[in-house]
């Protein structure tokens, strides 16, 4: 299946992947409206990590593992893996226990404190490629075939 991979040497820490993700998951799909005018701002499903004082930066996102630890840790059954291999969270079923957050070895599952639900990358199912990949000006994120854990 296709996954998002980070090219660490190409990431400049601009956070545009986060902006693209927030915009894609907003009600308006418009960056200005998503950030300034929507009553509840969507949170990014990818996170730019800056290490060594910003010398090293990279975007972390869900790896849609072959055997996801988050799925095994989920006490409510809200995390499912579909036939295509995409790991998704059913927010209606999520009880906000954060077991998945603690279980993910990549730090890819976040807490959405406003909604008291877990949050993670869904690979932007309504798009040809994920918004974070398209937003990256340096092509530090690539969307390609591969396997994971």
C-alpha positions as CSV (number, residue, x, y, z in Angstrom):
1,X,0.0,0.0,0.0
2,X,1.0,3.6,-0.4
3,X,2.5,5.4,2.7
4,X,3.9,8.7,3.5
5,X,7.7,8.7,3.9
6,X,9.9,11.6,5.2
7,X,13.1,12.6,3.6
8,X,14.8,14.0,6.6
9,X,17.6,15.8,4.7
10,X,15.0,17.8,2.7
11,X,12.8,19.0,5.5
12,X,13.3,22.7,6.4
13,X,10.9,22.8,9.3
14,X,8.5,25.2,7.6
15,X,5.4,23.4,9.0
16,X,3.5,23.8,5.7
17,X,2.6,20.1,5.9
18,X,0.7,20.9,9.1
19,X,-1.1,23.8,7.5
20,X,-2.1,21.6,4.5
21,X,-3.4,19.0,6.9
22,X,-5.4,21.4,9.0
23,X,-6.8,23.0,5.9
24,X,-7.8,19.7,4.4
25,X,-9.6,18.6,7.5
26,X,-11.3,21.9,8.1
27,X,-14.9,22.6,7.2
28,X,-14.1,25.4,4.8
29,X,-11.0,23.8,3.1
30,X,-9.6,27.4,3.0
31,X,-6.4,28.1,5.0
32,X,-7.4,31.6,6.2
33,X,-10.9,30.6,7.2
34,X,-9.6,27.3,8.8
35,X,-7.1,29.2,11.0
36,X,-9.0,32.4,11.7
37,X,-12.7,32.0,11.4
38,X,-13.8,28.4,12.1
39,X,-15.1,28.0,15.7
40,X,-13.2,24.8,16.2
41,X,-9.9,24.5,14.4
42,X,-9.0,21.0,13.2
43,X,-5.7,19.7,14.5
44,X,-2.9,18.5,12.3
45,X,-2.5,14.8,11.8
46,X,1.2,15.3,11.1
47,X,3.7,17.0,13.4
48,X,7.0,18.7,12.5
49,X,9.7,17.6,15.0
50,X,12.7,19.8,15.4
51,X,15.7,18.3,17.0
52,X,19.2,19.7,18.0
53,X,17.8,23.2,18.2
54,X,16.1,23.0,14.7
55,X,19.2,21.7,12.9
56,X,17.3,18.5,12.2
57,X,13.6,18.7,11.3
58,X,11.2,16.1,10.0
59,X,7.5,15.5,9.8
60,X,6.1,12.6,11.7
61,X,2.8,11.0,10.6
62,X,1.1,7.7,10.9
63,X,2.9,4.9,9.2
64,X,-0.2,2.7,8.8
65,X,1.8,-0.3,10.2
66,X,1.2,-3.8,8.9
67,X,0.6,-4.8,12.6
68,X,-0.4,-1.6,14.3
69,X,0.3,-1.3,18.0
70,X,-2.4,1.4,18.3
71,X,-5.1,-1.0,17.0
72,X,-4.2,-3.7,19.6
73,X,-4.2,-1.1,22.4
74,X,-7.6,0.4,21.5
75,X,-10.0,-0.6,24.3
76,X,-13.1,0.5,22.4
77,X,-12.4,-1.0,19.0
78,X,-12.5,2.5,17.5
79,X,-9.2,1.8,15.5
80,X,-9.7,-0.4,12.5
81,X,-7.5,-1.3,9.5
82,X,-9.4,-1.6,6.2
83,X,-8.7,-4.0,3.4
84,X,-6.4,-1.4,1.7
85,X,-4.2,-1.3,4.9
86,X,-5.2,2.1,6.0
87,X,-5.5,2.4,9.8
88,X,-8.4,4.7,10.8
89,X,-10.0,6.0,14.0
90,X,-13.8,6.0,14.3
91,X,-14.2,9.1,16.4
92,X,-17.8,8.2,17.3
93,X,-16.5,5.0,18.9
94,X,-13.3,6.5,20.5
95,X,-13.6,6.9,24.3
96,X,-10.6,9.2,24.7
97,X,-8.6,6.8,26.9
98,X,-5.3,7.6,25.0
99,X,-4.1,3.9,25.0
100,X,-3.4,4.3,21.3
101,X,-1.3,7.4,22.0
102,X,0.8,5.6,24.4
103,X,1.1,2.4,22.3
104,X,2.3,4.1,19.0
105,X,6.1,3.8,18.9
106,X,6.2,6.7,16.3
107,X,4.2,9.3,18.3
108,X,1.8,9.5,15.4
109,X,-1.4,9.4,17.3
110,X,-2.3,12.7,18.9
111,X,-4.8,13.7,21.6
112,X,-7.5,16.1,20.3
113,X,-8.2,17.7,23.7
114,X,-11.1,19.8,22.3
115,X,-13.0,16.8,21.2
116,X,-11.5,14.3,23.8
117,X,-10.8,11.9,21.0
118,X,-7.7,10.4,19.5
119,X,-6.5,11.8,16.1
120,X,-4.2,10.4,13.4
121,X,-3.5,10.5,9.7
122,X,-6.2,9.2,7.5
123,X,-4.2,9.6,4.2
124,X,-6.7,12.2,3.0
125,X,-9.2,9.6,1.5
126,X,-10.9,12.2,-0.7
127,X,-7.6,13.2,-2.4
128,X,-5.2,11.6,-4.9
129,X,-2.3,12.2,-2.5
130,X,-2.3,13.5,1.1
131,X,-2.5,17.2,1.7
132,X,0.7,17.3,3.7
133,X,2.6,15.8,0.8
134,X,1.2,18.3,-1.7
135,X,1.9,21.2,0.7
136,X,5.6,20.4,1.2
137,X,7.7,22.9,-0.9
138,X,10.9,20.8,-0.6
139,X,9.3,17.5,-1.4
140,X,10.5,16.2,2.0
141,X,7.3,14.1,2.1
142,X,6.7,11.4,-0.5
143,X,3.7,9.2,-1.0
144,X,4.7,5.8,-2.4
145,X,4.3,2.1,-2.1
146,X,6.1,0.3,0.7
147,X,5.6,-1.7,3.9
148,X,5.9,-0.9,7.5
149,X,6.6,-2.9,10.7
